[in-house]
Amino acid sequence: MQMTGAELRDDGIQRATESAETASPGWAAEAYDYVRWFAKQGYEFRAEQVRDYATKQGLSVAPHARAWGGVIRKAATNGLIRRIGFASCSNPAAHAAPVSCWVGVRS
């Protein structure tokens, strides 16, 4: 049976996150803490900003940047953040692809 686009996306995110955990046990939990920190700041952000900041703070670089998709999705599912729109990715290799903009949800 052929997988749907959503299933392929979810499978890719899961595999990327598992790869990051294999390379650096505890990576996903630590990455989530950085998302939580950004959420508490009260301003709009993109996953690439969290990723860049976390790396500068010492978080190991995941073998695949898509591992951040699982972390961001978990934060959104848990009600920590919500999507407020889209912006162009600042990474030149992404060719200005649209990416989600997020903001923390105040509790």
C-alpha positions, 0 to 999 in steps of 0.5 A: 500500500502506498503511503500518503503525503502526510504519512511520508512526512510523519515517517521522515520526521520520526526517522530524523528524530530517531537519528538525532537521538541515536547520535546524541541521546537526550537530543530531543528533550534538550531541543524541546527545552529550547523551543520552550524558552523561545515560547516564553519570550513572547515574540514570533519565531521560526524553527530555524531561529531556535535551531541556530540559537540552540546550536550556538548554545551547545546543542549538538547538530542533528544529523538531519535538520528535519529532526526539529520538525518532530520537536516543533510538532510536539510543542504545537500538539502540547499547546506550547506554541501555535502557528501564526503565519508563514515567512521565507526561510533565511537559509539560502539553500532553502531558496526562500521556501515558506516556513511556519512562524510560531508564538508561545501560547500563554497559559 
